[in-house]
Amino acid sequence: MIPRILAEKVRKAACSMPVLGVTGPRQSGKTTLVRSVFSDYAYFNLEDPALRLFAREDPRGLLQQGLAEKQGIIIDEAQHVPELFSYVQLWSDERRSVGQFVLTGSQHFLLMEKITQSLAGRIALFNLLPLSLEELRQTEFAERDFPFFIFRGFYPRLYAQEIPVDLFYSSYIATYLQRDVRTLTRVMDLDDFTLFLKLIAGRTGQLLNKSELSVTAGLSHATVKRWLSILKTSFVITSLQPYYKNYNKRLVKSSKIYFYDTGLACNLLSIREEKQLLTHHLLGSLFENFVITELMKHFLNRGLSPNFYFWRDNAGHEIDLLIEYGGKLYPVEIKAARTLRPAFFDNLRFFKKLAGKEVGTSYLIYGGQQRQSRSEGIEVRPWNELPNLGEWGMENE
């Protein structure tokens, strides 16, 4: 098992909160994480039809059985049996014990809906994404170049077992995504949904135009909206909202779409070998996706909420990523090129002049190897030295 950074946060939370929740994409390592941290807990996986039936018919009996044998309970894919949440609430309120229940789920909306209804104020909630570069730095893969990571993605099984990348993602789509789709909505034609996934992959890092997507996919606007919601609910895609503060400019107001894992995006784009990525027209967008999700992991793995945005005006000025933290904005420009060019700094300078004192250190992250600290408050970092919170002037919690 590759050690997960989030484990320490989860372990500490168990000392103060009665219920813990870990959500994230399927196969991101949630079960491995909680079973390693809470190795002496009873374990119930509600993907098992027999256990799911037991939990639905006799939720109190399931909890009693678990706590009679162990000091706590892990309930995997807990969203399958919402009846359990009320019993977990009652049990934790009666016993007033900490860290007794651990819930996991790969369908964020369904899990959050039940948590809001029954466990608000009683649960510490964490999001676990697939492996991060930081977690892989102590492994045999540490010296690989960025195209390797973008193409391969970060699902733990791809690093723990010798599984061909194409086989893993083809199975992932068929086994998990399509099954989740059937669970969450009445999608009758899975071929249409798979085509929709591929169209989304082709828009990675771009402004999302739902009307254009509707026409291209041959789907109604309502269907596009619903399917996008499913992909977000299942931790397949995420979006960056535009930063709306008016700096006396007309701003773009559409969101930008990204995949939680670039390996899945590459597979949907029919990129079958790492070398194909180097000449692909979406290399820059996939590199941007890669950097943004790595920074997102850095926050989430420390129990912090990533307040991430992008900024673009109608004149074409754009900042790829704005991180809002501690009353400051940290602009980040992201370039896949391996050689620094003067034009890479233009938008950072423009935004700093526009936003003034609100701007903290600015960053340029690129595909090369050179590290620079520029007098104008811009830090240049190679992709494999993605800034940590301390380097942003932010303190770890």
C-alpha positions in Angstrom: 0.0 0.0 0.0 1.3 3.5 -0.9 0.8 5.6 2.2 -1.9 8.2 1.9 -1.4 11.7 3.2 -5.1 12.0 4.2 -4.7 9.1 6.7 -3.3 11.3 9.5 -6.2 13.8 9.2 -8.8 11.0 9.3 -7.0 9.4 12.3 -7.0 12.7 14.2 -10.7 13.4 13.4 -11.6 10.0 15.0 -10.5 11.4 18.3 -13.1 14.2 18.3 -16.0 13.3 16.0 -18.5 10.5 16.4 -18.8 9.8 12.6 -16.3 10.0 9.8 -17.1 10.1 6.1 -14.7 9.5 3.2 -16.0 10.2 -0.3 -14.2 10.1 -3.6 -14.2 8.4 -7.0 -14.5 4.6 -7.3 -11.1 2.9 -7.0 -9.5 6.0 -5.5 -8.4 4.0 -2.4 -11.1 4.8 0.1 -11.6 1.3 1.4 -7.9 0.6 1.6 -7.4 3.9 3.5 -10.1 3.4 6.2 -9.4 -0.3 6.7 -5.7 0.5 7.3 -6.5 3.3 9.7 -9.3 1.4 11.5 -8.0 -2.1 11.2 -9.8 -3.3 14.3 -13.3 -2.2 13.1 -16.0 -4.4 11.7 -16.4 -4.0 8.0 -19.6 -4.0 6.0 -19.6 -3.4 2.2 -23.1 -2.5 1.0 -22.1 -3.3 -2.6 -22.8 -6.9 -1.4 -26.5 -7.6 -2.2 -26.9 -9.9 0.9 -25.5 -7.3 3.3 -27.5 -4.5 1.6 -30.7 -6.5 2.1 -29.8 -7.1 5.8 -29.1 -3.4 6.3 -32.4 -2.4 4.7 -34.5 -4.9 6.6 -32.8 -4.7 10.0 -30.5 -1.6 10.2 -30.4 -1.7 14.0 -29.4 -5.4 13.9 -26.5 -4.7 11.5 -25.1 -2.0 13.8 -25.6 -4.1 16.9 -23.8 -7.1 15.3 -20.8 -4.9 14.2 -20.4 -3.2 17.6 -20.8 -6.5 19.5 -17.8 -7.8 17.7 -15.6 -4.7 17.3 -15.1 -1.2 18.8 -16.3 0.5 15.6 -17.9 0.0 12.2 -16.8 0.8 8.6 -19.8 1.0 6.2 -18.6 1.0 2.6 -20.8 2.6 -0.1 -23.2 3.7 2.6 -25.4 5.7 0.3 -27.0 2.4 -0.9 -29.0 2.1 2.4 -30.1 5.6 3.5 -32.2 4.0 6.3 -28.9 3.4 8.1 -28.1 7.1 8.6 -30.9 7.7 11.1 -29.8 4.7 13.2 -26.1 5.9 13.1 -27.3 9.3 14.3 -29.4 7.8 17.2 -26.6 5.4 18.2 -23.9 8.0 18.2 -26.1 10.4 20.2 -26.9 7.8 22.8 -23.4 6.5 23.2 -21.6 9.8 22.8 -18.5 7.9 21.6 -16.0 9.3 19.1 -14.8 7.7 15.9 -17.2 4.8 16.2 -18.7 5.0 12.7 -16.8 5.4 9.4 -18.8 5.8 6.2 -17.5 5.8 2.6 -19.3 6.6 -0.6 -18.5 7.1 -4.3 -21.7 9.0 -5.2 -21.2 12.3 -3.5 -24.6 13.9 -3.9 -26.5 10.9 -2.6 -24.2 10.6 0.4 -24.2 14.3 1.1 -28.0 14.4 0.9 -28.3 11.8 3.7 -25.5 13.4 5.7 -27.3 16.8 5.6 -30.6 15.2 6.7 -29.3 13.0 9.5 -25.7 13.6 10.5 -25.1 17.4 10.2 -22.8 18.5 13.1 -21.9 14.8 13.9 -19.6 14.0 11.0 -16.1 14.9 9.8 -16.1 14.6 6.0 -13.1 14.1 3.8 -12.6 13.7 0.0 -10.0 11.2 -1.2 -9.0 11.6 -4.8 -6.6 9.1 -6.6 -2.9 9.1 -5.8 -1.0 12.4 -5.9 2.5 13.2 -7.2 3.4 13.9 -3.6 2.4 10.4 -2.6 4.3 8.8 -5.5 7.6 10.6 -4.8 8.7 7.8 -2.5 8.0 5.1 -5.1 9.8 3.7 -8.1 7.7 6.0 -10.3 9.1 9.2 -8.9 11.5 10.0 -11.7 9.0 9.6 -14.6 8.2 12.5 -16.8 4.8 14.3 -16.8 3.4 12.7 -20.0 3.7 9.3 -18.1 1.5 10.6 -15.3 -1.0 12.4 -17.5 -1.5 9.3 -19.7 -1.5 6.7 -16.9 -3.6 8.7 -14.4 -3.4 8.1 -10.6 -5.7 5.3 -9.7 -3.8 3.1 -7.1 -4.3 -0.2 -8.8 -2.3 1.1 -11.8 0.7 1.5 -9.5 0.2 -1.5 -7.3 -0.5 -4.1 -10.0 0.8 -4.6 -13.6 -2.5 -3.7 -15.3 -2.4 -2.4 -18.9 -3.7 1.2 -18.9 -6.2 0.7 -21.7 -7.6 -2.5 -20.1 -8.0 -0.7 -16.7 -9.9 2.3 -18.1 -12.1 0.3 -20.4 -13.1 -1.9 -17.5 -13.5 1.2 -15.3 -16.0 2.7 -17.7 -18.0 -0.5 -18.2 -17.9 -1.7 -14.6 -18.3 1.4 -12.6 -19.4 4.5 -14.6 -22.1 2.7 -16.6 -23.4 0.9 -13.5 -23.5 4.2 -11.6 -25.4 5.8 -14.4 -28.0 3.1 -14.2 -28.3 3.7 -10.5 -28.6 7.4 -10.6 -30.8 7.9 -13.7 -32.8 6.1 -16.3 -30.2 6.1 -19.1 -31.5 3.6 -21.6 -28.8 3.9 -24.2 -25.3 3.6 -22.6 -23.7 4.1 -26.1 -25.1 7.6 -26.1 -23.8 8.2 -22.6 -20.3 6.9 -23.6 -20.3 9.2 -26.6 -21.3 12.1 -24.3 -18.3 11.2 -22.0 -16.0 11.4 -25.0 -17.4 14.8 -26.0 -16.8 16.0 -22.5 -13.2 14.8 -22.6 -12.7 16.7 -25.8 -13.7 19.9 -23.9 -11.2 19.4 -21.0 -10.0 22.8 -19.7 -12.4 24.7 -22.0 -15.4 26.9 -21.3 -18.5 24.8 -21.0 -21.2 25.7 -23.6 -24.2 23.5 -22.8 -26.2 24.6 -25.8 -23.3 23.7 -28.2 -22.8 20.4 -26.4 -26.5 19.6 -26.7 -26.5 20.1 -30.4 -23.2 18.2 -31.0 -24.4 15.2 -28.8 -28.0 15.3 -30.2 -29.4 15.5 -26.7 -31.9 17.9 -25.1 -30.5 20.7 -22.9 -32.2 19.0 -19.9 -30.5 15.7 -20.6 -27.1 17.4 -20.9 -27.6 19.2 -17.6 -28.7 16.0 -15.9 -25.8 13.9 -17.3 -23.2 16.6 -16.3 -24.7 16.4 -12.8 -24.2 12.6 -12.8 -20.6 12.9 -13.8 -20.0 15.4 -11.0 -21.9 13.3 -8.5 -19.8 10.2 -9.4 -16.5 12.2 -9.1 -15.7 11.9 -12.8 -15.5 15.6 -13.6 -15.3 18.8 -11.7 -15.6 22.4 -12.8 -13.9 25.7 -12.1 -16.2 28.7 -11.7 -15.1 32.1 -13.0 -14.0 34.6 -10.4 -16.7 37.2 -10.6 -15.2 40.3 -8.9 -15.6 43.2 -11.2 -12.3 44.8 -12.0 -14.0 47.2 -14.5 -13.9 44.5 -17.1 -16.5 42.5 -18.9 -15.9 38.9 -17.6 -16.6 35.5 -19.0 -19.2 33.8 -16.9 -19.2 30.2 -18.1 -17.5 27.5 -16.0 -14.5 25.3 -17.2 -14.6 21.5 -17.1 -11.9 19.2 -15.8 -11.6 15.5 -15.1 -10.6 14.3 -11.6 -8.2 11.9 -13.4 -6.3 12.7 -16.6 -5.8 9.0 -17.4 -9.5 8.5 -17.8 -9.7 11.6 -20.0 -6.9 10.3 -22.2 -8.6 6.9 -22.6 -11.9 8.7 -23.7 -9.8 10.7 -26.2 -8.5 7.4 -27.7 -5.0 8.2 -26.6 -3.6 4.6 -26.4 0.1 5.3 -25.9 2.1 7.8 -23.9 3.9 9.0 -27.1 0.6 9.9 -28.7 0.0 12.4 -26.0 3.1 14.4 -26.9 1.6 15.5 -30.3 -2.0 15.6 -29.3 -3.8 18.9 -29.8 -5.1 18.8 -26.2 -1.8 18.3 -24.5 -1.9 21.8 -23.1 -5.4 21.3 -21.7 -4.5 17.9 -20.2 -1.4 19.4 -18.6 -3.5 22.2 -17.1 -6.0 19.6 -15.9 -3.1 17.6 -14.3 -1.7 20.6 -12.5 -5.1 21.8 -11.2 -6.1 18.4 -9.8 -2.7 18.0 -8.2 -3.1 21.3 -6.4 -6.6 20.3 -5.5 -5.3 17.0 -4.0 -2.8 19.0 -1.9 -5.6 20.9 -0.3 -8.0 17.9 0.1 -5.3 15.6 1.5 -4.9 18.1 4.4 -8.6 18.5 5.1 -8.8 21.9 3.5 -11.4 23.1 1.0 -9.9 24.3 -2.3 -11.4 27.6 -3.2 -10.3 27.4 -6.9 -11.5 29.7 -9.7 -10.3 30.9 -13.1 -10.5 34.5 -14.5 -11.0 35.7 -18.0 -12.2 38.9 -19.5 -13.7 39.5 -22.9 -10.4 41.1 -24.2 -8.7 37.7 -23.9 -6.7 38.1 -20.7 -6.9 35.0 -18.6 -5.6 33.4 -15.4 -5.8 29.6 -15.5 -6.2 29.2 -11.8 -7.0 31.6 -9.0 -6.6 30.2 -5.5 -8.5 32.2 -2.8 -7.0 31.7 0.6 -6.6 33.8 3.7 -8.0 37.0 2.1 -5.5 36.8 -0.8 -5.7 35.6 -4.4 -2.9 33.5 -5.7 -2.8 33.5 -9.6 -1.4 30.5 -11.3 -0.5 30.3 -15.0 0.0 26.8 -16.4 2.0 25.9 -19.5 3.0 22.5 -20.9 6.0 23.9 -22.8 9.4 22.9 -21.6 11.0 26.2 -22.4 10.1 29.5 -20.7 8.9 32.3 -22.9 8.4 36.0 -22.0 4.8 35.9 -23.1 4.0 33.4 -20.4 4.2 36.1 -17.8 2.0 38.7 -19.5 -1.3 37.7 -17.9 0.2 37.4 -14.4 1.5 40.9 -14.7 -1.8 42.2 -16.1 -3.9 40.6 -13.3 -1.5 41.8 -10.6 -1.8 45.4 -11.9 -5.6 45.0 -12.1 -6.2 43.5 -8.7 -3.5 45.2 -6.7 -3.1 44.4 -3.1 -5.5 41.5 -3.2 -2.8 39.4 -5.1 -0.3 37.3 -3.2 2.6 35.6 -4.8 1.9 34.7 -8.5 3.0 31.3 -9.9 4.0 30.0 -13.3 4.0 26.2 -13.5 5.4 24.7 -16.6 6.7 21.5 -18.2 10.4 22.3 -17.9 13.0 22.0 -15.1 14.0 25.5 -14.2 13.1 27.2 -11.0 13.1 31.0 -10.7 12.1 33.7 -8.2 11.4 36.9 -10.1 11.6 40.3 -8.5 8.1 41.2 -9.7 6.6 38.6 -7.2 6.3 35.7 -9.7 7.6 32.3 -8.8 8.4 29.8 -11.6 8.1 26.2 -10.7 8.7 23.1 -12.8 5.8 20.6 -12.8 7.5 18.2 -10.5 7.9 20.8 -7.8 4.3 21.9 -7.5 4.1 24.5 -4.7 3.1 23.3 -1.2 1.0 25.4 1.1 4.1 26.8 2.8 5.4 28.1 -0.5 2.2 29.8 -1.2 2.5 31.7 2.1 -0.2 29.5 3.6 0.2 27.6 6.8 -0.6 23.9 7.0 -3.3 23.1 9.4 
